[in-house]
Amino acid sequence: MMQPVTFVEIHSPDMAATRTFMQATFGWDPQPFGTPEYLMTEHGSASGVDTGLMASQDGDPHATPVIAVPDLEAAMAAVVSNGGAIVYPRFNKGAAGGACYVVDPAGVLIGLHEMQPAAAESADDGGSEERLGFA
């Protein structure tokens, strides 16, 4: 089964500046998703993917594609068995489920995300889990 990129994360060393820029320049409305520190802007009816905004853990600005997986532990095992590596192990994203960061054999950073069933069922508009690829 093909598992698509369901959203992109922007890792910013200055969250306030990036949030203000995205709002003023592109009309984004980032809202807390799962935890107060993780903001999500939905693409709405336009084509595209939702975008997460978070503080950079290493202090460098970058963007990371995130792939929805039905079983995070199985996906992490597949990464390793196919020559990749886990660079940030499984962590809890609050109501949004669990996630981790991996690299492929060439060093490309990729996020993996497993939505918790309760989070998918309690999405505020009833469609967030479908847009993110979890339904």
C-alpha positions in Angstrom: 0.0 0.0 0.0 1.4 3.4 -1.0 1.7 5.8 1.9 1.7 9.4 0.7 3.1 12.6 2.2 0.1 14.0 4.1 1.6 17.2 5.4 4.8 19.2 5.5 6.4 20.6 8.7 8.2 23.9 8.8 10.8 23.9 11.5 11.6 27.5 12.5 14.2 28.9 14.8 11.9 31.9 15.4 8.3 30.7 15.6 6.8 34.1 16.2 8.5 35.6 13.1 7.6 32.7 10.9 3.9 32.6 12.1 3.5 36.3 11.5 5.1 36.1 8.1 3.0 33.2 7.0 -0.2 34.9 8.2 0.6 38.3 6.6 2.0 36.9 3.4 -0.1 33.9 2.6 -3.2 34.3 4.8 -2.5 31.2 6.9 -4.2 30.7 10.2 -2.0 28.3 12.2 -3.9 26.7 15.1 -2.6 24.3 17.9 -2.8 20.6 16.8 -2.2 17.9 19.4 -0.1 20.1 21.6 0.0 23.9 22.0 3.6 24.1 20.6 2.6 22.4 17.3 0.6 24.6 14.9 -1.3 23.3 11.9 -2.6 25.3 8.9 -5.1 23.4 6.9 -5.1 23.8 3.1 -8.9 24.1 3.1 -10.5 23.7 -0.3 -7.4 24.7 -2.2 -5.1 22.0 -3.6 -2.1 21.2 -1.5 -1.3 19.6 1.9 -1.8 20.8 5.4 1.3 22.4 7.0 2.7 22.1 10.5 4.7 24.8 12.1 7.0 24.0 15.0 10.1 25.2 16.7 13.3 23.9 15.2 14.9 21.3 17.5 18.4 21.9 16.1 18.1 25.7 15.7 18.2 25.5 11.9 15.3 26.3 9.6 14.1 23.5 7.4 11.0 21.7 6.0 10.2 18.0 6.4 7.7 15.9 4.6 5.6 13.8 6.9 4.1 10.4 5.8 1.1 8.9 7.5 1.5 5.3 8.6 -1.0 2.9 10.0 1.5 1.4 12.4 4.5 3.5 13.6 6.4 0.6 15.1 6.1 -1.4 11.9 7.1 1.6 9.7 10.2 2.2 11.9 11.2 -1.4 11.6 10.8 -1.2 7.8 13.0 2.0 7.7 15.8 0.1 9.4 15.4 -3.1 7.4 15.6 -1.1 4.2 18.8 0.7 5.1 17.5 3.9 6.8 17.9 5.0 10.4 15.8 6.3 13.2 17.1 9.8 14.1 14.5 10.8 16.6 12.6 7.9 18.2 8.9 7.7 18.8 7.4 10.5 20.7 3.9 11.5 21.7 2.2 14.4 19.9 -0.6 14.6 22.5 -4.1 14.1 21.0 -2.5 13.9 17.5 -0.8 10.6 18.1 2.7 9.4 17.8 5.6 10.3 15.5 9.2 9.9 14.8 11.9 11.2 12.4 13.9 8.9 10.1 16.5 9.3 7.4 16.7 7.2 4.2 20.0 5.7 3.1 21.0 9.0 1.4 20.3 11.0 4.6 17.0 12.6 3.6 15.0 13.5 6.7 11.4 12.2 6.7 8.7 12.4 9.5 6.4 9.5 10.2 3.1 10.0 12.0 0.5 7.6 13.3 -2.8 9.2 14.3 -4.4 7.9 17.5 -7.9 6.5 16.8 -9.4 8.8 19.4 -7.8 11.9 17.8 -9.2 10.9 14.4 -12.6 10.5 15.8 -12.6 13.8 17.7 -11.4 16.0 14.9 -13.1 19.3 15.2 -14.6 19.5 11.8 -15.0 15.8 11.1 -12.7 15.9 8.1 -9.2 16.6 9.4 -8.3 12.9 9.7 -9.3 12.4 6.1 -7.3 15.4 4.8 -4.3 14.2 6.7 -4.6 10.7 5.3 -5.7 8.8 8.4 -9.3 7.9 7.4 
